[in-house]
Amino acid sequence: MTGSDLSIDDRRSPHGDDGRPGFEGSLPEMRDTARHINQGRLVWFNIGWVVVLAALALTLLGVAAIDTTQPGSAVRQFAHLLVGMVFALVVAAPDYRRLRRFTWPLAIISVLLLVFVLIPVVPEEIVRTRNGARRWINFGLTDVQPSELAKIAWIALMAEWLVRGRSYRSFSGFILTFLVTLVPFALILVEPDLGTALLFIPALMVMLVVAGARLWHVLLVLVIGASLGPIAYYTPGVLKPHQTARVEAILAQMRGDDSLDSDEGFQAARARLVVGSGGLTGVGKDHARALIQYNRLPEEHNDMIFAVVACRWGLLGGAALLGLFVLFSVGGISVAAGSRDAFGRLLVVGIISMIFFQMLVNTGMTMGLLPITGMTLPFVSYGGSSLVTTWIMVGIVLNVALRRPRPMQREAFVFED
């Protein structure tokens, strides 16, 4: 038989001579079969629902804590929860892999929004300044914080960046990921919002480790980063006056010096008093409200919400809140570990690490372990754009969990060394 005797439509028996399956069908049919295999299947019973339930419990706990002193804000926060859950379901529906083609456009849009809030000629009716910070855009029904949207856009971009190639395994490529991250970092820092800006760095480090970056590169950057803190503090003009004052307040508190408790250390000192007043089981809603108002705790429904939880429900309530965050994080890590898709794994790792580090910083500053940074507690603190954004992140995690690994898919980030 010659080559001219064969055609693309020739068929073979569905079974070979040895009884194993053979090829059957035309090339278009074979392509359709391959496309169906690559799509994978939905798995409805998965660990991603643990992440959803933990997030829901944390948000409801936050609504109850906000209701301690601001019942009206608690009602609005519950409405934000409903909106966030709708967004999460919408995000969880389409295959997350389609997001890869939109990572750069989303990143560019988020950067433009970050630039927009910093333009001084924009009217106050559009960009509202609060406590000297320009972070919010007024869309009529609600205010939107571009830095919250930038978190999702940046995580998606970094996940796509690390999946595309292996340049980050060289030192120059490793540093390049930090240079890209400096764009949203610097813009958010200028707002100013030091707490949110700092979240990008540990999240990037975790994503790089999971992607297979060389550990000595990671350790070198950690050493350099740890040394930059003291250098920035002792170098005049690097930190703003209020940032330097907050560092001085935490240092004075560690020395047992309470001379700054009525000045720059006021918020931290009030938070510690409110946390300690809850005891083991808490003092209840009415007593907690009285204590918080008597101590004049600033931002009790926002940055200092953990102090309200510890006062109303005591040490056990605070431990329960931290336990829910651990459950949320363990569930997310399990979703990432169960995904052989590199993009999906990095999406989940970036989301979980950013939320977890934000929780550590917020609770640490509330208990007097870290300087005050003005950072909210994810899911728990009052705020429409922040709550909706974190629920969108939950929807992305659930999306990855719903997609079963493709048959015979290669394990992600496996290197010879």
Stockholm file with secondary structure:
# STOCKHOLM 1.0

chainA/1-417         MTGSDLSIDDRRSPHGDDGRPGFEGSLPEMRDTARHINQGRLVWFNIGWVVVLAALALTLLGVAAIDTTQPGSAVRQFAHLLVGMVFALVVAAPDYRRLRRFTWPLAIISVLLLVFVLIPVVPEEIVRTRNGARRWINFGLTDVQPSELAKIAWIALMAEWLVRGRSYRSFSGFILTFLVTLVPFALILVEPDLGTALLFIPALMVMLVVAGARLWHVLLVLVIGASLGPIAYYTPGVLKPHQTARVEAILAQMRGDDSLDSDEGFQAARARLVVGSGGLTGVGKDHARALIQYNRLPEEHNDMIFAVVACRWGLLGGAALLGLFVLFSVGGISVAAGSRDAFGRLLVVGIISMIFFQMLVNTGMTMGLLPITGMTLPFVSYGGSSLVTTWIMVGIVLNVALRRPRPMQREAFVFED
#=GR chainA/1-417 SS CCGGGCCTTCCCCSBCTTSSBCCCSCHHHHHHHHHHHHHCCBCSSSTHHHHHHHHHHHHHHHHHHHTTTCHHHHHHHHHHHHHHHHHHHHHHSSCGGGGGGGHHHHHHHHHHHHHHTTCTTSCTTTEEEETTEEEEEECSSSEECHHHHHHHHHHHHHHHHHHHCSGGGSHHHHHHHHHHHHHHHHHHHHTTCHHHHHHHHHHHHHHHHHHTCCHHHHHHHHHHHHHHHHHHHHSTTTSCHHHHHHHHHHHHHHTTCCTTTTTTTHHHHHHHHHHHHTTTTCCCHHHHHHHHHHTTCTTTTTTTHHHHHHHHHHHHHHHHHHHHHHHHHHHHHHHHHTCCCHHHHHHHHHHHHHHHHHHHHHHHHHTTSSCCCCCCCTTTSCCHHHHHHHHHHHHHHHHHHHBCCCTTCCCSSCCCC
#=GC SS_cons         CCGGGCCTTCCCCSBCTTSSBCCCSCHHHHHHHHHHHHHCCBCSSSTHHHHHHHHHHHHHHHHHHHTTTCHHHHHHHHHHHHHHHHHHHHHHSSCGGGGGGGHHHHHHHHHHHHHHTTCTTSCTTTEEEETTEEEEEECSSSEECHHHHHHHHHHHHHHHHHHHCSGGGSHHHHHHHHHHHHHHHHHHHHTTCHHHHHHHHHHHHHHHHHHTCCHHHHHHHHHHHHHHHHHHHHSTTTSCHHHHHHHHHHHHHHTTCCTTTTTTTHHHHHHHHHHHHTTTTCCCHHHHHHHHHHTTCTTTTTTTHHHHHHHHHHHHHHHHHHHHHHHHHHHHHHHHHTCCCHHHHHHHHHHHHHHHHHHHHHHHHHTTSSCCCCCCCTTTSCCHHHHHHHHHHHHHHHHHHHBCCCTTCCCSSCCCC
//
